[in-house]
Amino acid sequence: MGPGRPAVRLSDSDQALLAGAEGPAARLAMRIVVEMARLAGAAELIDITSAHIDGCLFHGDAGLDFAERLLEGGAVVRVPTTLNVASLDLLHPDRYRGGPETARAARRLMDAYVAMGCAETWTCAPYQLPRRPGLGEHVAWAESNAIVFANSVLGARTARYGDFIDICAAVTGRVPDAGLHRTERRRGQVVFDLNGLPERLLAEDVLYPLVGLVVGAESGNLVPVVDGLPPGVAEDRLKAVGAAAAASGEVGLVHVVGSTPEAPTLADALQHRQPDRLVTVTPAMVLAARDRLTTAGPDRGRLAGVNVGTPHFSVAEFGQLVALLGGRRVHPEVECYASTSRHVLARIEALGWLAALEAAGVRLVVDTCTYVTSILTDTAGVVMTNSAKWAWYAPGNLGVQVVFASLRECVESAVEGRVVGDDALWGPR
């Protein structure tokens, strides 16, 4: 026990797990959870109702070794547990372009988590599944965008859990009573005032990931509050805000006044205190965020691909994609990918949209995501995306040059085979 840190109070069942009553894996998982609680200064552990595991992507032997050690020690999850994207699309195995040894290790990792009782969801958007945690419900979710969505849009409570800790929480059913699990830590601290943005931008989907990018970059480890958006912001737009904020900053919760459950008013979001900081968001800041996500040069260059669905596309977003395509086909020299979950794939197939998308030349990817897995065949040209998260990570992960744009611009570009900008939206490039 470190100096100044009191011991964590443990229940009888916690003590039993530590004593090895349910095997070596549960004992190891509880030891890790207790040590995490000690480091966080938590007085006790609390129960969770679900978990979401981020550690399904194969990044090397350490993650596989840990998962298989738990499995060999008899680990079984105690709460309903979903799985994040992995390194393979099991429904479309021909899309994987990595080495066979990596593929075998990636499959072993996936199989280990399934053998521990986790559901084969393979999605970074577990909030699109039928069962979602409710207001005030304590969960242990990993994957940055899912954490923000759970805390912000659903009003559930989860800390920013990462690899290894997430599965330990699922195996024990316990987490430290610390961080965003506690009401006082959920108080809004920095207010982002969007009241000066023009209405034409507020009506565009593409604004929301850019707002998220600004929020994440400016918040640091403070809890942000977004004020000035129209009330009742749609979930997909809130998803875009949260995903971008989590990519560019340490954000685990974003209050959006008039749209998220703990922020019916600005005063409620601040828990009736004064904010620590106020940031006035200007159109120039939004444009700077857009330009920050575009790594391609001014001439843009040859368009090689269009990638959407990071986080995974929802049914509503596929509806927009189908409507924007309008029966047209993707240019034969452009690879166009849309990533989603198995659950959403089944729903769009039932609606007849899957056949229409495939006929148009859109390639569906499930179980994984194109910015983390070797799927793209052409990384020498420019790739367009409407996802701030994809644009944030793909240049480093894949070495591609990115153009960030609206979904409408992405679709028009995919059809024409060149980068097309909407001057009415952005002004001349």
PyMOL commands that set and color helices and strands:
alter all, ss='L'
color gray80, all
select helices_A, chain A and resi 12-18+24-40+61-72+93-95+100-115+126-128+144-154+165-172+179-181+183-186+199-202+207-219+235-248+266-269+283-292+315-325+342-350+353-360+388-398+407-416+423-426
alter helices_A, ss='H'
color red, helices_A
select strands_A, chain A and resi 45-47+51-53+81-83+140-141+174-176+190-193+224-227+255-256+277-280+303-308+335-340+362-366+382-385+401-404
alter strands_A, ss='S'
color yellow, strands_A
deselect
rebuild
show_as cartoon
